[in-house]
Amino acid sequence: MILSPRGVEDILPAKTSQYQWIEKEASFLFSLYGYEEIRIPTFERTELFSRSVGEETDVGKQMYTFLDKKGRSLTLRPEATASVVRAYLQHKVYAQPGEWKVYYMGPMFRYERPQAARMREFRQIGVEVIGEVNPYLDVELIEMGAQFFKKVGVTDFSIQLNSIGCKKCRVPYEIKLTEYLKNNLGSLCSLCQRRSQYNPLRVLDCKRKSCQSILRKAPSTREYLCEDCQSHFKKVKMGLEDIGLKFELNPRLVRGLDYYTRTVFEFVSSLLGAQDTVCAGGRYDELVQELGGPPTPALGFAIGVERLLAILEKKGIEPPSKGFPLIYIATLDEESQIMGSRIAALFRSQGIRSWLNLSERSLSSQLKVAHKREIRWVMIIGEKEIKEKKFILRDMQSGEQEGIEWDRLKELGKKLK
């Protein structure tokens, strides 16, 4: 027997409904804010990600990269922002007036150690806004994320907030931070010692207690913000306070991708343990230009769907009913299957999901199938029912059953709903 590779999973029908529910809620909410869906390729040219996320970041080192038949280097997308920016440039969206507001959902791929709610193939739902620098857009984006979590029943989250500045003010900060890390290099873990050489900001994100004790005294990004970045961050904080959205300032918060600037934020939940981030994002005002476009501000966030599902499971939150009944049509022979197909077509035209039996199972076996799959309604079609054109409708919850004439089948949808 061939098994699936390590780090991926089959999402069976019982769980698919959870994904569908989350995706539906996200699509509806984001559309209220003026976002439209974009569907991006599953793989891109490797150069796109090496230039955007950075080859030396954790994500850059976890990419699934391969050569196609013509020797070109391609990579399964480890995240979606770079692809959205590439689409923005390739299709010259920048020539259109106003900012570009899109959302996406789908699988991402990173080669990392599989663990609970952290797989090598995982799913994200995210939004991107390209073309607007206003700090109150940062506020709206964070507020929209909070509204989404509340909509699916998650209210016990905290919002971590920070500003990591722009290129102008980050250079002097990185010089000071590098100097501090160099003086404390022996007290850092081996990973942070390597990070301090190529991306000192990533050291601030280390979760090891030994490193955290050293980093408490490290210089803060906010101490080095230029005047523009200070003004931007001040307005973001004021905007969140004005709408009553609580947040925590976290001077050690940085993002694990090279393209972030200014505002960065995370939604965290204590229900996830050490890997407590369920949503993260921020500004990337320089990425469009770095990928060959004109200077263009941008920001976005991504939600980890598996992590969100883990929270919902711990809170005992299940997706609501699909809203449409499911009826099992039990047949006893070929003639009843022919009649059953006519009835199934009639039901489906009314929006009633119908499972038509086409097997040679006995009636008792069919009733067991309906019971096991928690199908409430069963319509029984036998020789007598066909002759009298009166079919038995059985309620599997109460055990009660009644005869339904052919003419009344058109009204059955109202009864079941």
Summary of the structure (lengths in Angstrom):
residues: 417
radius of gyration: 27.4
end to end distance: 43.3
largest distance: 91.9
contacts: 1274
relative contact order: 0.12
helix: 45%
strand: 22%
